[in-house]
Amino acid sequence: MTNFQSVNDLLYPLEAVRNLKVKDKLPILFLDEIDSNNSHFASLLPLLWDGEMFVGGRNINIGKVVIIMAISDEKKIQDKNINKLDDFLSRINGGFIRLPPLDPTDEHDGRFADKVCIALSLLERRYGENIKYAPWNIISFIGKTEFKYGVRSIAYIIDQFSDMDKYGKLNNPPSFLNFLSDKQKLKETGFRYHIDGRKIGAIRKMWDSVKEINISVDFKPSLDEEV
């Protein structure tokens, strides 16, 4: 929604929703950054209330659809004092799901398992069915380390993996991890943008504690194996 200029920008996603309805599927329409511009709230209400919208010079009725709207951190919103957002949210049905941060805070212990699942999902998206094994030391490092940009930082690490061997196994860790003990070389990598420089010592210790673990994650265990 950060690029949303007018209701006509919704023409393509609404057509995609209608195509799914033709296939007898229940679509999910995901509107990210809904709080980025409060001037468009009123134009979205017909879609949320009645499942229809006047777009591109014609009325598009999508009927029953699940609409998920993502907003920024609730505290930041309160700090901005966006009264229009409160009014907008009061006019729609549905509940609220508050996602805890990926990394530990005063209120949360962090989401190690979630970060591991994110890493595995990103690996599978990149390599598809070709990937069979992934090194647990990297997966564990991702799960235990605090990054600046959450999923985006995890995706950066996954993108740095080298090619797999013929058995579908990732053996070598991304090269920048070898530079954690050399600040100058680390500055030459994009990884420096994803970590807090003040915590580089703790991040280095984290990698040192897991890098020698020679265990792989099996992406497709057989049915008779304990998962």
C-alpha positions as CSV (number, residue, x, y, z in Angstrom):
1,M,0.0,0.0,0.0
2,T,3.0,2.3,0.1
3,N,2.7,2.6,-3.7
4,F,-1.1,3.0,-3.7
5,Q,-2.1,6.1,-5.6
6,S,-5.8,5.4,-6.4
7,V,-8.3,2.6,-6.4
8,N,-7.3,1.8,-10.0
9,D,-4.0,0.3,-8.5
10,L,-6.1,-2.5,-7.2
11,L,-7.4,-3.6,-10.6
12,Y,-4.8,-6.3,-11.1
13,P,-5.0,-7.9,-7.6
14,L,-8.8,-7.8,-7.8
15,E,-8.8,-9.5,-11.2
16,A,-6.4,-12.1,-9.7
17,V,-8.9,-12.7,-6.9
18,R,-11.8,-13.1,-9.4
19,N,-9.7,-15.7,-11.4
20,L,-9.2,-17.7,-8.2
21,K,-13.0,-17.6,-7.5
22,V,-13.6,-19.0,-11.0
23,K,-11.4,-21.9,-10.0
24,D,-13.6,-22.4,-6.9
25,K,-10.9,-21.3,-4.5
26,L,-11.2,-19.0,-1.6
27,P,-8.7,-16.2,-2.2
28,I,-6.7,-14.3,0.3
29,L,-6.0,-10.6,-0.5
30,F,-3.0,-9.3,1.5
31,L,-2.7,-5.6,1.9
32,D,0.7,-4.7,3.4
33,E,1.6,-1.3,5.0
34,I,-2.1,-0.4,5.3
35,D,-1.2,2.5,7.6
36,S,1.3,4.1,5.1
37,N,-1.3,6.6,3.8
38,N,-4.5,7.3,5.6
39,S,-6.0,9.3,2.8
40,H,-7.1,6.0,1.0
41,F,-9.0,4.5,3.9
42,A,-12.4,5.6,2.7
43,S,-12.0,4.2,-0.8
44,L,-11.2,0.8,0.7
45,L,-14.3,0.5,2.8
46,P,-16.7,-0.7,0.0
47,L,-14.3,-3.6,-0.7
48,L,-14.1,-4.5,3.0
49,W,-17.8,-4.2,3.6
50,D,-19.4,-5.5,0.5
51,G,-16.7,-7.3,-1.4
52,E,-17.0,-4.9,-4.4
53,M,-15.3,-1.8,-5.7
54,F,-15.6,0.6,-8.6
55,V,-12.2,0.2,-10.3
56,G,-11.1,1.0,-13.8
57,G,-14.4,2.5,-14.8
58,R,-16.4,-0.6,-13.8
59,N,-17.8,-2.2,-10.7
60,I,-15.9,-5.3,-9.7
61,N,-17.6,-7.7,-7.3
62,I,-15.3,-10.3,-5.7
63,G,-17.8,-11.7,-3.3
64,K,-16.4,-13.8,-0.4
65,V,-12.7,-13.3,0.2
66,V,-10.3,-13.2,3.1
67,I,-8.6,-9.8,3.4
68,I,-5.6,-9.5,5.6
69,M,-4.2,-6.1,6.4
70,A,-0.8,-5.6,7.9
71,I,0.1,-2.5,9.9
72,S,3.3,-1.3,11.6
73,D,4.3,-1.7,15.2
74,E,1.3,-0.6,17.3
75,K,3.4,1.5,19.6
76,K,4.8,3.5,16.7
77,I,1.3,4.1,15.4
78,Q,0.2,5.4,18.8
79,D,3.2,7.7,18.8
80,K,2.2,9.1,15.4
81,N,-1.3,9.7,16.8
82,I,-3.0,8.4,13.7
83,N,-6.6,8.8,14.7
84,K,-7.9,8.0,11.2
85,L,-6.4,4.5,11.4
86,D,-8.3,3.8,14.6
87,D,-11.5,5.0,13.0
88,F,-10.8,2.9,9.9
89,L,-10.2,-0.3,11.9
90,S,-13.3,0.3,14.0
91,R,-15.4,0.0,10.8
92,I,-14.3,-3.5,9.7
93,N,-15.0,-7.0,11.0
94,G,-12.4,-9.5,12.0
95,G,-9.9,-9.9,14.7
96,F,-6.4,-8.7,15.3
97,I,-3.3,-10.9,15.4
98,R,-0.2,-9.3,17.0
99,L,3.0,-10.9,15.9
100,P,5.8,-10.8,18.5
101,P,9.2,-9.7,17.3
102,L,11.6,-12.3,15.9
103,D,14.3,-11.4,18.4
104,P,14.2,-11.2,22.2
105,T,12.8,-8.2,23.9
106,D,11.8,-7.4,27.5
107,E,8.4,-9.0,26.7
108,H,9.4,-11.9,24.5
109,D,12.1,-14.6,24.5
110,G,12.4,-14.5,20.7
111,R,11.2,-17.0,18.1
112,F,14.0,-19.4,17.4
113,A,11.7,-22.1,15.9
114,D,10.1,-19.5,13.6
115,K,13.4,-18.2,12.4
116,V,14.5,-21.7,11.6
117,C,11.3,-22.4,9.6
118,I,11.8,-19.1,7.7
119,A,15.4,-20.1,6.8
120,L,14.3,-23.6,5.6
121,S,11.4,-22.1,3.6
122,L,13.7,-19.6,1.9
123,L,16.2,-22.4,1.1
124,E,13.4,-24.5,-0.4
125,R,12.1,-21.5,-2.4
126,R,15.6,-20.9,-3.8
127,Y,16.6,-24.5,-4.6
128,G,13.2,-26.2,-5.0
129,E,13.1,-29.9,-4.9
130,N,16.8,-30.2,-5.7
131,I,17.8,-29.4,-2.1
132,K,18.1,-32.5,0.1
133,Y,20.3,-31.4,3.0
134,A,21.2,-28.0,4.7
135,P,23.9,-27.5,7.3
136,W,22.5,-27.2,10.8
137,N,25.2,-24.9,12.0
138,I,24.0,-22.1,9.6
139,I,20.3,-22.8,10.5
140,S,21.1,-22.7,14.2
141,F,23.1,-19.5,13.8
142,I,20.2,-17.8,12.0
143,G,17.8,-18.9,14.8
144,K,20.0,-17.6,17.6
145,T,21.3,-14.4,16.1
146,E,19.6,-11.0,16.3
147,F,19.5,-9.3,12.9
148,K,18.5,-5.7,12.1
149,Y,15.9,-6.5,9.5
150,G,14.4,-9.8,10.5
151,V,13.3,-11.9,7.5
152,R,15.1,-9.6,5.0
153,S,18.4,-10.3,6.8
154,I,17.7,-14.0,6.9
155,A,17.0,-13.9,3.2
156,Y,20.3,-12.1,2.6
157,I,22.2,-15.0,4.3
158,I,20.3,-17.6,2.3
159,D,21.1,-15.8,-1.0
160,Q,24.8,-16.0,-0.2
161,F,24.9,-19.8,-0.2
162,S,27.0,-21.4,-2.9
163,D,25.7,-24.1,-5.3
164,M,24.8,-27.5,-4.0
165,D,26.8,-30.7,-4.6
166,K,25.3,-33.4,-6.8
167,Y,23.7,-35.0,-3.8
168,G,21.6,-31.9,-3.0
169,K,23.7,-30.9,0.0
170,L,24.9,-27.4,0.9
171,N,28.4,-27.9,2.4
172,N,30.1,-24.5,2.5
173,P,28.8,-21.7,4.6
174,P,28.5,-18.2,3.1
175,S,32.0,-16.7,2.9
176,F,31.2,-13.6,5.0
177,L,30.8,-15.7,8.1
178,N,34.5,-16.4,7.9
179,F,35.1,-12.7,8.2
180,L,33.4,-12.2,11.5
181,S,36.8,-12.1,13.3
182,D,38.2,-9.6,10.8
183,K,36.3,-6.3,11.1
184,Q,38.0,-4.8,8.0
185,K,37.0,-7.7,5.7
186,L,33.5,-7.8,7.2
187,K,33.1,-4.1,6.3
188,E,33.6,-5.2,2.7
189,T,30.5,-7.4,2.8
190,G,26.8,-6.6,2.7
191,F,26.4,-8.6,5.9
192,R,27.5,-5.6,7.9
193,Y,24.3,-3.8,7.1
194,H,22.2,-6.6,8.7
195,I,23.9,-6.7,12.1
196,D,24.5,-4.2,14.9
197,G,28.2,-3.4,14.9
198,R,28.1,-3.1,18.7
199,K,27.1,-6.7,19.0
200,I,29.7,-8.1,16.6
201,G,31.6,-9.8,19.5
202,A,28.5,-11.7,20.6
203,I,27.6,-12.6,16.9
204,R,31.2,-13.9,16.4
205,K,30.9,-16.1,19.5
206,M,27.6,-17.4,18.3
207,W,29.1,-18.5,15.0
208,D,32.2,-20.0,16.7
209,S,29.9,-22.0,19.0
210,V,28.0,-23.7,16.1
211,K,30.3,-23.7,13.1
212,E,32.0,-27.0,13.9
213,I,28.6,-28.9,14.2
214,N,28.7,-31.3,11.3
215,I,25.0,-32.1,11.1
216,S,22.6,-31.6,8.2
217,V,18.9,-31.0,8.1
218,D,17.1,-33.6,5.9
219,F,14.5,-31.8,3.9
220,K,12.6,-35.0,3.0
221,P,12.9,-37.6,5.7
222,S,11.4,-41.0,4.9
223,L,8.2,-42.0,6.6
224,D,10.0,-44.6,8.8
225,E,12.4,-42.0,10.2
226,E,11.7,-40.1,13.4
227,V,11.2,-36.4,12.6
